[in-house]
Amino acid sequence: MDLDGMHRRIAEQEELCRQIQSLDPAIDVLQQTCVNQFGLGRKQIAGPREAAASAERLRGVMRELREAQSEVGRLNQIYAAYLRRSSRTIQVLINFVGNYSLTYGRPAETRRLAPQFMEKG
């Protein structure tokens, strides 16, 4: 079992969660820019019906994007909490294995390390 490797992968995934979280402000600014650029903040669009229909479709898409962003943020928080707990569990396992490495080491390693252990103790 490669506990150190698992610990590294968890740290990489935690970094990805932080990167996803840091995207939220940029996405919010982009959405607000689109609303302002296309005049989607107004309820009624002056002009032909096609323009009004297009604006309504764009509002719907923007609403769906906000909902998706919210759901991704919620799932990201859940996953980040899961990773923190997993990291603690891996650290406990690393400590446990480290404490019992002489007792449960490979037979060849145990014989080789045993005299050193006896000299210390």
C-alpha positions as CSV (number, residue, x, y, z in Angstrom):
1,M,0.0,0.0,0.0
2,D,1.5,3.3,-1.1
3,L,0.3,5.6,1.6
4,D,2.7,8.4,0.7
5,G,1.4,8.3,-2.9
6,M,-2.1,8.4,-1.7
7,H,-1.3,11.4,0.5
8,R,0.3,13.2,-2.6
9,R,-2.8,12.5,-4.7
10,I,-5.1,13.8,-2.1
11,A,-3.0,17.0,-1.9
12,E,-3.2,17.4,-5.7
13,Q,-7.0,17.0,-5.5
14,E,-7.2,19.5,-2.7
15,E,-5.3,22.0,-4.9
16,L,-7.8,21.3,-7.8
17,C,-10.6,22.1,-5.4
18,R,-9.0,25.4,-4.4
19,Q,-8.5,26.3,-8.1
20,I,-12.2,25.6,-8.8
21,Q,-13.2,27.7,-5.9
22,S,-11.0,30.6,-7.1
23,L,-12.8,30.6,-10.5
24,D,-16.1,31.7,-8.9
25,P,-15.3,35.4,-8.8
26,A,-14.1,35.4,-12.4
27,I,-17.2,33.6,-13.6
28,D,-19.4,36.1,-11.7
29,V,-17.7,39.0,-13.4
30,L,-18.0,37.4,-16.8
31,Q,-21.7,36.7,-16.2
32,Q,-22.3,40.3,-15.1
33,T,-20.4,41.5,-18.2
34,C,-22.6,39.4,-20.5
35,V,-25.8,40.8,-18.7
36,N,-24.6,44.4,-19.2
37,Q,-23.3,43.8,-22.8
38,F,-26.5,42.2,-24.0
39,G,-28.8,44.3,-21.9
40,L,-30.2,41.2,-20.2
41,G,-30.9,43.0,-16.9
42,R,-33.9,44.8,-18.3
43,K,-37.2,42.8,-18.3
44,Q,-38.4,44.1,-21.7
45,I,-36.2,44.5,-24.7
46,A,-37.3,47.2,-27.2
47,G,-37.2,46.1,-30.7
48,P,-38.4,43.2,-32.8
49,R,-39.8,40.0,-31.3
50,E,-36.8,38.0,-32.4
51,A,-34.6,40.2,-30.3
52,A,-36.9,39.8,-27.3
53,A,-37.0,36.0,-27.8
54,S,-33.2,35.8,-28.1
55,A,-32.8,37.9,-25.0
56,E,-35.2,35.6,-23.1
57,R,-33.2,32.5,-24.3
58,L,-30.0,34.2,-23.2
59,R,-31.5,34.9,-19.8
60,G,-32.5,31.3,-19.5
61,V,-29.0,30.1,-20.4
62,M,-27.5,32.6,-17.9
63,R,-29.8,31.2,-15.2
64,E,-28.8,27.6,-16.0
65,L,-25.2,28.6,-15.8
66,R,-25.7,30.2,-12.4
67,E,-27.4,27.0,-11.2
68,A,-24.7,24.8,-12.6
69,Q,-22.0,27.1,-11.0
70,S,-23.9,26.9,-7.7
71,E,-24.1,23.1,-7.9
72,V,-20.4,22.7,-8.8
73,G,-19.5,25.0,-5.9
74,R,-21.7,22.9,-3.5
75,L,-20.1,19.6,-4.8
76,N,-16.7,21.1,-4.6
77,Q,-17.2,22.0,-0.9
78,I,-18.4,18.5,-0.2
79,Y,-15.4,16.9,-2.0
80,A,-13.0,19.2,-0.3
81,A,-14.3,18.1,3.1
82,Y,-14.1,14.5,2.0
83,L,-10.4,15.1,1.0
84,R,-9.6,16.7,4.4
85,R,-11.0,13.6,6.2
86,S,-9.2,11.3,3.8
87,S,-5.9,13.1,4.4
88,R,-6.3,12.7,8.1
89,T,-7.1,9.0,7.7
90,I,-4.0,8.5,5.5
91,Q,-1.8,10.4,8.1
92,V,-3.1,8.1,10.8
93,L,-2.3,5.0,8.7
94,I,1.2,6.4,8.0
95,N,1.8,7.0,11.7
96,F,0.4,3.5,12.5
97,V,2.6,1.8,9.9
98,G,5.6,3.8,11.0
99,N,5.2,2.8,14.6
100,Y,5.0,-0.9,13.8
101,S,7.5,-1.1,11.0
102,L,10.0,-3.1,13.0
103,T,7.3,-5.5,14.3
104,Y,5.7,-6.1,10.9
105,G,8.6,-5.5,8.5
106,R,9.8,-8.0,6.0
107,P,11.7,-10.8,7.5
108,A,15.0,-9.9,5.8
109,E,14.7,-6.3,7.0
110,T,13.7,-7.3,10.5
111,R,16.8,-9.5,10.9
112,R,19.0,-6.8,9.5
113,L,17.4,-4.1,11.7
114,A,17.1,-6.1,14.9
115,P,20.8,-5.8,16.1
116,Q,20.6,-2.0,15.7
117,F,17.4,-1.9,17.7
118,M,19.0,-4.0,20.4
119,E,22.0,-1.7,20.7
120,K,19.7,1.4,21.2
121,G,17.5,-0.2,23.7
